[in-house]
């Protein structure tokens, strides 16, 4: 599988889950200049690999801005990652990143079998790959993504919008529209299910306790307790866990379109049969089971 993310704290936690889970063959990772400053998140990812004694993964970054940027305050959190106590003394190799679009193209070309793409940010890079190398879609088995809100209210609160969009889609709705048009099988883990997975005091306490024996859990705890974070949920982590153990999630088939203009821009709107693109979306989950599995992976040696 290939991990395409936008470098926020939950993307980094998702990366740790992927690298700690058994029987997962990660062939590359890309970081978009989304809910982060990509070079800062790249350095944090390399520090995490060093801290956890993981082999460095082929990694590319995309410095392009999305059409609608995440708030600067949120993106600036990535500038704090490398000063966290669990990461500041880690010693990455210093190898510079490659270009995210080119790395995805090359990774798909080299793959001996179709690849699962895991997307936890805007679809900007995937859309670029499909535009430059449309033949690449035959090498994509499916897209599992954190994004969208099918029946749940959105989380974008920006002047001129109506609150129906989710941030990853809102950042680059035309890119997601292009991905929909490509016909790749899609599983959407959006706000419909992540709203049921808050990172509350009990969850943080469990992270802190496990962090006494698990370096991954310690990094996870420090990322989730950085000063100034709003109420948070297992957003990108849920997408990773849904890929690893889909039986913990309830998936429904539906058809959607994405709004690309007007006050609902970025909304993933459910439509009647034959009027949109068929996807599977997570409408619910075994929340206790998801949390148990989350901690099981974090506790892995």
C-alpha positions in Angstrom: 0.0 0.0 0.0 1.0 3.6 -0.5 0.3 6.3 2.1 -0.6 9.8 0.8 -1.1 12.3 3.7 -1.0 16.0 4.6 1.3 15.8 7.5 -0.9 16.8 10.5 -0.4 15.2 13.9 -3.0 12.5 13.1 -1.3 11.7 9.8 1.9 11.0 11.7 0.1 8.8 14.2 -1.5 7.0 11.3 2.0 6.5 9.8 3.2 4.9 13.1 0.2 2.6 13.1 1.0 1.5 9.5 4.6 0.8 10.3 3.8 -1.0 13.6 1.0 -3.2 12.3 1.8 -6.7 11.1 1.6 -7.8 7.5 1.5 -4.3 6.0 3.7 -3.7 3.0 4.1 0.1 2.7 5.9 1.0 -0.5 6.0 4.8 -0.1 4.6 7.9 1.6 3.8 11.3 0.3 3.2 14.5 2.3 1.1 17.3 0.8 1.4 20.9 1.9 -2.1 20.6 3.5 -2.7 20.7 7.2 1.0 21.3 7.8 4.1 22.8 6.3 5.3 19.8 4.4 9.1 20.1 5.0 8.5 20.3 8.8 6.2 17.2 8.7 8.8 15.4 6.6 11.4 16.0 9.2 9.1 14.8 11.9 8.3 11.6 10.0 12.0 10.9 9.7 12.5 11.6 13.4 9.7 9.1 14.2 11.4 6.5 12.0 14.7 7.1 13.9 13.0 7.1 17.3 11.2 3.8 16.5 14.3 2.3 14.8 12.4 1.9 11.5 14.0 1.8 8.1 13.4 5.0 6.3 10.6 4.8 3.8 10.7 6.4 0.3 9.1 9.7 0.9 8.1 12.7 -1.3 6.6 16.1 -0.5 4.4 18.4 -2.5 4.9 22.1 -1.7 2.0 23.3 -3.9 -0.8 25.1 -2.1 -4.3 23.7 -2.3 -7.0 25.9 -3.7 -8.4 26.4 -0.2 -5.7 26.2 2.5 -6.1 25.0 6.0 -6.0 27.7 8.6 -2.4 28.9 9.3 -2.8 28.3 13.0 -3.5 24.6 12.4 -0.6 24.3 9.9 1.8 25.9 12.3 1.3 23.0 14.7 3.7 21.1 12.3 6.5 23.5 13.3 6.2 22.2 16.9 6.6 18.5 16.1 10.3 18.4 16.1 10.6 20.0 19.5 8.5 17.4 21.2 10.4 15.7 24.0 10.0 12.3 22.4 11.4 13.5 19.0 13.9 16.3 19.6 16.9 14.0 20.2 16.1 11.6 17.3 18.7 11.5 14.5 17.3 11.1 11.0 19.7 10.5 8.1 19.1 14.0 6.5 18.2 12.5 3.1 16.2 15.2 1.3 12.6 14.3 0.1 11.7 13.6 -3.4 8.7 15.0 -5.3 5.4 13.5 -4.1 3.7 13.2 -7.5 6.7 11.6 -9.1 7.3 9.2 -6.2 3.7 8.0 -6.4 4.0 7.5 -10.2 7.2 5.5 -9.8 5.9 3.5 -6.9 2.8 2.4 -8.9 4.9 1.6 -12.0 7.2 -0.6 -10.0 4.5 -2.4 -8.0 4.2 -6.1 -9.0 0.5 -6.1 -8.2 -2.3 -3.5 -7.7 -1.7 -1.1 -4.8 -4.1 0.1 -2.1 -3.9 3.9 -1.8 -4.5 5.3 1.7 -5.4 9.0 1.5 -5.6 11.1 4.7 -5.5 14.6 3.2 -6.7 16.4 0.1 -6.7 14.4 -3.2 -4.3 16.9 -4.9 -1.4 14.6 -5.6 -3.5 11.6 -6.7 -5.4 13.8 -9.1 -2.1 15.1 -10.4 -0.9 11.5 -10.9 -4.1 10.6 -12.8 -3.7 13.7 -15.0 -0.1 13.1 -15.9 -0.2 9.3 -16.1 -3.9 8.2 -16.6 -2.7 4.7 -17.2 -1.7 4.6 -13.5 -5.2 3.9 -12.4 -5.0 0.3 -13.5 -2.3 -0.2 -10.8 -4.6 1.2 -8.1 -6.6 -1.6 -6.4 -8.7 0.8 -4.3 -8.6 4.1 -2.5 -9.3 4.2 1.3 -9.6 7.7 2.4 -10.3 9.9 5.4 -12.6 12.7 4.1 -16.1 13.7 3.4 -19.3 13.8 5.3 -22.1 11.9 3.7 -24.9 12.2 6.3 -23.1 14.0 9.0 -22.7 17.8 9.2 -19.4 19.1 7.8 -16.6 20.8 9.8 -15.6 23.7 7.5 -16.5 27.0 9.2 -15.3 29.6 6.6 -17.1 32.8 5.6 -19.2 32.2 2.5 -19.6 28.4 3.2 -22.6 26.7 4.7 -20.8 24.2 7.0 -21.7 21.1 4.9 -18.1 20.3 3.7 -15.3 18.3 5.4 -11.9 19.9 5.3 -9.9 17.4 3.3 -12.4 17.6 0.4 -12.9 21.4 0.8 -9.2 22.1 0.3 -9.3 20.7 -3.2 -12.8 19.7 -4.3 -11.9 19.6 -8.0 -9.1 17.1 -7.3 -11.6 14.8 -5.5 -14.0 15.2 -8.4 -11.2 14.0 -10.7 -10.6 11.0 -8.5 -14.3 10.2 -8.5 -14.4 10.4 -12.3 -11.4 8.0 -12.6 -13.6 5.1 -11.4 -11.3 3.8 -8.7 -13.1 1.8 -6.0 -13.4 4.0 -3.0 -14.0 3.4 0.7 -14.7 6.7 2.5 -14.0 7.0 6.2 -15.5 10.4 6.9 -17.1 12.5 9.7 -20.0 10.0 9.7 -17.8 7.6 11.7 -14.9 9.7 13.1 -17.5 11.8 15.1 -18.0 8.6 17.1 -14.3 8.4 18.0 -13.3 11.4 20.2 -9.9 11.7 21.7 -11.2 12.3 25.3 -9.5 12.4 28.7 -9.8 8.6 29.2 -8.2 7.9 25.8 -5.4 10.4 26.6 -4.8 8.8 30.0 -4.5 5.4 28.3 -2.0 6.8 25.8 0.0 8.3 28.6 0.1 5.1 30.6 1.1 3.0 27.6 3.7 5.6 26.7 5.7 4.5 29.7 6.6 1.3 27.9 5.9 2.1 24.2 7.8 4.7 22.3 5.1 4.9 19.7 2.4 5.6 22.3 4.6 8.2 23.9 4.9 10.1 20.6 1.2 9.7 20.1 0.4 11.2 23.5 2.7 14.1 23.0 1.3 14.8 19.5 -2.3 14.7 20.9 -1.6 17.0 23.8 0.2 19.8 22.1 -0.9 23.2 23.4 -3.7 24.9 21.4 -5.3 21.9 19.7 -9.1 22.1 19.4 -11.2 19.1 20.4 -9.8 16.2 18.3 -10.9 12.8 17.0 -9.4 9.7 15.6 -9.7 11.2 12.1 -6.8 9.8 10.0 -6.2 7.0 12.5 -9.7 5.7 11.8 -8.9 5.4 8.1 -5.7 3.4 8.9 -7.6 1.1 11.2 -10.4 0.7 8.7 -7.9 -0.5 6.1 -6.2 -2.8 8.6 -9.3 -4.3 10.2 -12.4 -3.4 8.1 -14.7 -5.7 10.1 -14.7 -3.2 12.9 -16.5 -0.7 10.7 -20.0 -0.7 9.1 -19.9 0.1 5.4 -22.8 1.2 3.2 -22.9 1.6 -0.5 -24.3 4.9 -1.8 -23.7 7.4 -4.7 -22.2 10.8 -4.2 -21.2 13.9 -6.0 -18.9 16.6 -4.8 -19.9 20.3 -5.0 -17.2 22.4 -6.6 -18.6 25.9 -6.3 -21.1 27.9 -4.2 -21.6 27.9 -0.4 -21.6 24.1 -0.3 -18.2 23.8 -2.1 -16.5 20.6 -0.9 -19.7 18.9 0.2 -19.9 15.2 -0.6 -23.6 15.0 -1.3 -25.5 11.8 -1.4 -27.7 11.4 -4.6 -30.1 8.9 -6.0 -29.0 5.8 -7.9 -27.5 6.6 -11.3 -27.0 10.3 -10.5 -23.5 10.1 -9.0 -20.4 7.9 -8.3 -20.9 4.7 -6.3 -18.7 4.4 -3.2 -18.7 2.6 0.2 -18.7 4.8 3.2 -18.3 4.0 6.9 -21.6 4.8 8.6 -20.6 3.4 12.0 -18.1 1.3 13.9 -17.5 -0.9 16.9 -15.9 2.0 18.8 -14.7 -0.1 21.7 -13.1 -2.6 19.2 -11.5 0.2 17.3 -9.9 1.6 20.5 -8.7 -1.8 21.6 -7.1 -2.4 18.2 -5.6 1.0 18.2 -3.8 0.4 21.5 -2.9 -3.2 20.5 -0.9 -1.8 17.6 0.7 1.0 19.7 1.8 -1.6 22.2 3.5 -3.7 19.6 7.3 -4.0 20.1 
